[in-house]
């Protein structure tokens, strides 16, 4: 959906409209919005800052990167989230977990071992920018767990403030940088609304899962990455992208590592 939107609408307009529509969708079900301790609100600001840069990077890269390659590289979140879960949330990393991470790293290395311009028209620099975006997304995911496990905020309140603050950040950025606003193109693009709904629903489910004391950042991140297979397949069907067999093989190596960690 992001790839379809970016074919007609520039990055910053896409981010502003998609995020603000998501905020409007989240408002009707928001509860406990003004009952948040100051220290939790401060962490929400940190989360928003991480996502602000992560989404600018990922949307910018996605304009040039094949969607299948994007989906595969995005699986690197597993590495970052696992390490953050171990370091900051004191989640355990067993020998089995280390072996699973090695499989994940192997799959990513095979997929991105080119060091210069790729045959598909993108440069390795774009892969490194996407890795940075994945790191920031993983930081946000770790903060989700910390914020929701505090018991001081509802999942709908977190979503309310996250979407509102992020929308304001993008608006301020556009004003300061004097970015071109393509509101007519964005508001008449049906994919924007579908993407916003998927963001609201997906994040709400994730925040609820994070509020469960038994949930772990490492396991949830591993499970989420199975979606890359769908991205790779749709890249072939919708955009006729190349080297799909290799990408699926790399994804299966990564998913094998995920399965080992979960079993």
PyMOL commands that set and color helices and strands:
alter all, ss='L'
color gray80, all
select helices_A, chain A and resi 2-6+11-27+38-62+67-88+95-111+124-149+155-177+183-187+190-210+217-239+244-262
alter helices_A, ss='H'
color red, helices_A
deselect
rebuild
show_as cartoon
